[in-house]
Amino acid sequence: MRMIHPAAWAGLLLNAALAFMLFHALEVMDLSTLEVAQQEAWEELRVLILETVRPFYLTLLLMQAVALFLIVRRAPFALPVAFIGGLLTIPLGFVYLLGSLLTYYRIKYADFAEAPAGYAGARYIFPSFILKKMRIFAGASFAVFVALLLLDSFNLSVSFLALTLVGLYCTLRAGKNHALALYDDSLTLTPGLLAPKLLLPYSNITLATLRENETIQFEVNTPGGSRSLIWPLLTVDPTQRRQAVEELGAALDARGVPLQ
């Protein structure tokens, strides 16, 4: 369970805490100060929430916990279960979904070494093109959030505030994790926005293939055996993709592993 990202636990605990506070408040609510008609209406609402909504919400929390276990076990249907449990508990569900995806990619690339922080001395660095997209996403989400506030749609605006925060996090992450960097003895690359930045020594790469869908497939020797790694060229700015392929191919060719 150490592989589970803290954001996933935080999202799950926040959803559980919110549920406990809301349902407990309904249980102890004093209706005696209300008029008779209002007492009846509130009592009907309270019964509906406690007898119908609460079991459903608790089931969603259970789904979220089970989904994390399934992600760790690499179950193929783990992410759909996590998305169902997370989307139906927004806006706090966004925190859980982000943590679930970070956990998924942490597990997926567990056989590869992560690049150490502050890894310097790169001959070529290609920044993440996803950074531009995340800036647009965060800006658009914030604009919708402000518009909804001005329209007095508070409940919906909270969801877009959560999306804005997620967008800002992803923007910072994309800015920190470049798409590709080439060093004298190794390369570092980030397979996706929420994937870790990986360190691949040239001596561990046995095959590199440029595929028609604008991805490069590496065959890499790891402590767990030979593993395939797909790196999408779409993570590089379109104006730099040709240079990235040429420089990567030259670096691999110099080590006897031509880019096919």
N, C-alpha and C positions, 0 to 999 in steps of 0.2 A: 504493500500500500504506500510505500515511500515514493513510488513513481507517480502517484496522483498529485497533480499540481495544486498548490495551496488555494488558488482561485476557485477550483471546483469545490473544495471543502467549505470555503467562505460562502460561496453561493448557496450551497445546500444548507448551511447553518443559518444564513440570513433568512432564507425562505421558511425554515422551521421556526425561527424566533418570531417572525412576523405572524405566522399562523397561530402560534401559541398565544401571542398577545391579543390578537383579534378575537379568537374563539373564547379565550378566558374573559375578555371584556364583555362579550355577549352573555356568558354564563352568569356573571355577577352583576349585570346591569340592573339597576333599580328602576322599575317601571311605575312605582307607586306615585311618583310625582307628576305623572302625565295624566291627561284626561282619559276617560274610559275608552273613548273611540281610538285614541292614540295608543293606549295600552294594548288593545286588541290587535291593531295593525302591527305594532312592534313585536308583539308576542308571536304572531304568525311568521313574521320575517325571521325572528330569532330561531324558531323551530325549524324553518326551512333551511337556514344556514347550518345550524348545528347537526341536523339529521341528514341533510343531502350534500351541502357544499363541503362540510368538514371531512366526511369519509372520502370524497373525491380528491380533495386537496392532499390528504394524508397518503392516498394511493400514489399521487404524483411524486410526493417526497420519497416514497419507497422506490418508485421507478428511478428516480435520480440516483439514489444510493446503489441500486442494483446495476444501473448503467455504468457507474464508475468501476464496479467489480468486473463487469463484462469487458470494458475497455482494457483493463489490466490483463484479462485473460485472452485478449485479441479476438473476441467473438465478432463475427462479421456483421451482426445486427446491433452492435452496441451503440453506435452513433444515432441511428433512428430512435432507439429507446431514450437516449439522452435528450434528443431534440424534442420529442413529445413532452417529456417531463419538464424541460426548460421553457419551451415556448408557451406552455399553458400556465406558467407562473411568472410571466413578465410583469413588471420590469426587472425585479431582482433575478429572474430567471436568466437574464443576459449574462450576469456574472457567472452563474453556474455553467452556461453554454460555453463561454469563453474558456473557463477552467477545464471543461470536458475536452474541448478541442486541443488545448495545450497539452493535456494528459495523453490524448490520442497520438499526437505527433511525437511526444516524448517516448512513448512506448514503441511507436513505429520505427524510430531511428535509434533505438537503444543499443544496437550492435555497433554503431559508428561513434567515433570519438567526437566530443564537442570541442569547438575551437575555444581556447582559453581567452578570458577577457583581456583586452589590450594587446592582442596578438599583432605585433608591428613588423615592419620591414617588407611590406608587399611591393612587388614590382609593378603590378597592375591591380587596380580596384575598380569594380563596376558596381555603382550604387544600385539599390533596389528600385525598380520602376514602380513597384507597388506603393511606394511612398507617396507619389503624386495622386494615385487613386484614393488612398486613405485620407489625404488632406481634403480632397473634394468631398468624400463621404462624410467626414467629421463636420466640415463647413455646412453642407446641405442639411445634415441632421440638426445642427444648432439653429439654422435659419428656420426650419420647420418648428423646432421647440419654441423659439421666440414668437413665431406667428400664432401658434396654438395658445400661448400664454395671453397674447393680445386679444384672442377670440374667447378668452375665459374657458378654454377646454383644458382644465388642469389635469384631469386623469390621463388623457392621451398625451399631454405634453411631458409627463413624467417618463413615459416610454421613450420618447425621442431624446430626453435628457440622458437616459441610460445609453441609448445608441451613440450619442455624442461622446460620452465618456469612453465607450468601447472604441469608437473611431480614433480618439486621441491616444488611447493606449496603443492601438495598432499602428498609428502614425509614428509614435516614439520607437516602437519595436522595429518597424521597417527602416527607420533612419539609423538605427544602431546596427542592424544586421544587413550588410551589403549582400548583393546577389552573388558575386564571385570575386575572389581575390587570389592572385597567383604569387607564390613565394618561390624561393630558390629550391626548396626541397619538398614542398607540399602546396596544396590549394585549400581554400576554405570556400564553402558555398552554403546558401540557404535554400532548401528545396521549396519553401512556401512561406507565406506570411507568418504563420504560427508555428512553423517548424524551427528547431534549433539550428544554429550555425554550426556546420560540421567541418571537421578537419580531416583531410584525406592526404596522407603522404603519397607522393608519386610512386614510391616503391610498392605500395599496397594495391595500386590500380593495375589490373590485368587486361582490361578491355574497355574501350570507350566507343560508343556508336551514336552518330548523329541520326536521329529518326525523323521521319517525314512530318510528324506532328509537332515539330519545333521543340523537341526535348532531346537531351543527351542521356543515354543510359550507360552508367559505369558498372563494371564488375569489380568488386573490391574485396580483398582478403581482410577479414576481421577475426578477432579472437574466437568468434563463434562459427567461423567458416566463410566461404565465399558468399557475398551478398550483392544483390542488384540495388542500384540507386538511380532513380529517375530525377533529373534536374531540368525544370522547364526554362527554356530561353525567354519565355514571356516575363520572367522576373527582371530582365535587363531592359533598359530603355531601347526602343526600336532603332534609334540612331547609333547605338553602340553594340548591337547584337553581332554584326559581322566581325567587328574587331574582337569581341569576346571569343567568338568561335576560332578566329585565326590565332589569337594569342594562346588560347587553351590548347589548340592543336599543336602549336609549335612547342609548348612546354612538355606535352605528353610525348611528342615525337622525339624530342631530345633524350627521353628516358626509355625509348624503345617501345612505346605504346602509342602507335599512330591513331588519330581520331578517324574512325571509319565512316 
